[in-house]
């Protein structure tokens, strides 16, 4: 195994020892209590089975039978979650065929960042992750379950479900993906129309027509954003069946994988020799494997928040320095939009997650002995297929499309797609996988804004037609929920296309859609908590150097320190669209470096 992978893993184990030990002891104690349903009072149990048919009641009263908890994020507004409408009934039917039972333990909120981009509702997006974790816990707190299946895919939803499920880590737990939608228009066309609209070259009707062609059917959006990063990373962590993340929605193979997963879950519940609780799957090895896959695939910057929060819920402490050290030895091995023109369906056709894992295993970059719900990670170098209607598996082969997944002994870049920046402005993360080398070092005067809408207005007025580092401050977790700043990408892309040197520095987010603009994101400490961005002024010279990993204002520390703090100039309201109910989140939320969570310090 690669020495750096070993070193980072050992460091994580050492710094997590006390917290992890306490977590494992708590899970072991919960497991020792045996079948929780058997400990319910007669009245408790009567309430839990009152709505069931007689046959299901009989199974639930038989404590040798498995009762599977379903935590669903279904709604029919999210394309990725709309297919989940029928899943509970199908799961219950399959479990009944197996002689067992399943119940919907609870539903969790599932907001769509695609719908709320640039809207007031986006201020609640990041907060929803911890609310989803709490909702998952509430569903499982009925204590009537032997295992758990999580129905969730998208941005904050799947991480939140996993965080909550880890409080019930004595239960075997798995994700059941819905799968991606078929490919629509090309990503190049999508970007071109968005930039044309930002420049005033096409009208809103043309933009709407294009967007409808891009997002056009049930299933996960096909670009490699946060939703698909969730799926790739969680498959690598062993939380679903091998090769199952990107099998298309509503296909025969998808259905057979779902059925097979349920049969498998019955086999790994407590009491059997194959018992595999969640706490034994999510350990330091699994976390490092997930980080490696994130870096190798050029995944979403959101996971520099989510992976820290997930790990913490399992008693494991990771930080941005771990990301940086791993990025030095993990090459970029896949190319998907926004890192390249291909989409997630092209990635799956090129060999998918098993093919990527095969390349990483060849380089000694994975803990192949890590526990999974399906054995060990070494069992994940295989892909599912149907033969005469039967589910079969084949060993992962060399990439079938080397422009999407690298061929053996090749790579798209020497280092992982996420990097750490540090300097006198603080610490930030940058996604470099889509940024041309010629754009990775930018020195330019700053233009200071307090929200993305101010940037749009300045662009429309022609005030940004120059080399510029756009600074968007007061957009961190405590300021306003750290909304994603996607309105900036077409604008900054147009400026770059005109030949200007352009970069973005912000304590806000961009997620998986950050592309060809060098963007220092999640800057910590955030402006609202004493970050230095509050002391920057228009014209200050800023240098962003993604190659050396530095981010500095070309003023000395004394000059910056002597300046007065500029307060948030926008009329930021924390009322309306329900935002007033999240004031406790704004007060309690931790820094981006600590996972931006209200669940722990």
Buried (B, 14 or more C-beta within 10 A) or exposed (E): BBEBBEEBBEBBBEBBEEBBEEBBEBBEEBBEEEBBBEEBEEEBBEEBBEEBEEEBBEBBEEBEBBBBBBBBBBBEEBBBBBBBEEBBEBBBEBBBEBEBBBBBBBBBBBBBBBEBBBEBBBBBBBBBBBBBBBBBBBBBEBBBBBBBBBBBBBBBBBBBBBBBBBBBBBBBBBBBBBBBBBBBBBBEBBBBBBBBBBBEEBEEEEBEEBBEBBBBBBBBBBBBBBBBBBBBBBBBBBBBBBBBBBBBBBEEBBBBBBBBBBEBBBBBBBEEEEBBBBBBBBBBBBBBBBBBBBBBBBBBBBBBBBBBBBBBBBBBBBBBBBBBBBBEBBBBBBBBBBBBBBBBBBBBBBBBBBBBBBBBBEBEBBBBEBBBBBEBBBBBBBBBBBEEEEBEBEEBEBBBBBBBBBBEEEBBBEBBBBBBBBBBBBBBBBBBBBBEEEBBBBBBBBBBBBBBEBBBEBBEEEEBEBBBBBBBBBBBBBBBBBBBBBBBBBBBBBBBEEEBBBBBBBBBBBBBBBBBBBBBBBBBBBBBBEBBBBBBBEEBEBBBBBEEBBBBBEBEEEEBEEBEEBEBEEEBEBEEEEBEEBEEBBEBBBBBBBBBBBBEE
